[in-house]
Amino acid sequence: MMLDIWKPEIFHGRRKNKDFFEGWYFKMVDYSEKRAYAVIPGVSIARDPLKSHAFIMFLDARAQQMNYFRYSLDDIKARDKKFELIIGESFFSTSEINLNLKQGRDRIVARISFKDTYP
């Protein structure tokens, strides 16, 4: 049995017998520091199945605006051995994010690549 606690970036939410929350935080600031965003994909598992869901939060720090995109648990897929996560039509890894978020009139589409990152 592999001790996945030593790999905080991978998805640990496969144990669904108790309340559970897990999320990953991506902070992005441009060189001019005029734009600052945070993207937080995650999962909230509750004993009440109607409250369990996956989500993607998108925060615009400069505009002080937050969007919360809620998904069914069926919409989350995660790799076992490394951090690769799909929620709805969005993809997350340690080297890139591909966002395709829509809810009502809100729509956010972006492709972001990372290099020289620090966990």
N, C-alpha and C positions, 0 to 999 in steps of 0.2 A: 504494500500500500504506500503510495507516494504522499508525502506530507505537503499538501498544496498550500499550507499556511505560509510557507516560505516564498510563495509566488503571489503576492497580493494583487497583481494585475489580472490574473485569470478569474473566471467566473466561479464563485463558490456556492451559488444558489441552487444547486441540484438537490440539496437536502430540504425538502418542503414540509417537514413535519412540525415546524414551529414558525413563529413570526421571524421574518428575515428581511434585512435591507442591505443592498450593496449598490455602490455607485462609483463612477470614475470621473475625475475632474480634469478637464483640459482648459488651460488658460492661454489666451492668445492676445498679444499686444503688438501693434505695429511699431516700426522704428521711431516714428514721430510721437508715439504715445497718444495720438488723437483717437485711436480706435482700440477698444479693449473688450474682449468677449470671453465668456466662459461657456463651455458646453459640458453638460453632465448627463451621460447616459446611465441608466440604472434600473433596478428592479425592486419592487416592494411586495413581499409575499406575506400574506396575513392568514390567520386561521379561517377567517371568513373569505371564501373564494371570490366573492363579489368585490372585495377591496384589493385583491391581488392584481398587480399590473406591472408592466414595464413602462419606462418613460424616457424622454429626452428633454432636459431643461436647456433653454438657450437664454443667456443673459447678456445684455448690452450694457456694460458698466457706465459708459459715457451718457447714454440716453436714459439710464436708470429704468430699463425695461426688461421684463422677464416673460418668456413664453414657456408654457408647460404642455408638452405633447404626450398624451397618454396612449398606451398600446396594450393589447391583450398579452398575456404571458405566452400565447402561441406565436407572437410576433418577435420573440427574442430567440436568437441562436448564438451559441458561443462555442468556441473550440475548447478542448480539454487541456491541451499542453501549452498553448501560448495565447496571448491576448489578441483575439480577433472576435469581434462582436457585431452582430447585425440586429438592429431593432427597426422593424418596419422596412423602409427602403433606405436606411442609413447604415453606414459601415464605419467601424472604429478599429484601429490597431495602433501599435506604438509608432508607426511610421506615417499614418495618414488617417484622415477623416473625410468621408463623403457623406454630406448631409442632403437629404431630400425630405423636408418636413413640410407638412401642410395640415392645416386645421382651420376650417371656416375660411376666413379671408387672409389668415396668416400663412405665409409661405417663405421658407428659407431653403435655399439651394447653395451649396458650397463644396468645393474640393480643396482640401488643405493637406499639404505634405510637410513632414517634420524631418529634420536632421539635427544631429548633435543635441539630442534631448537628454534631460536628466530626470530620472524617475523620482 
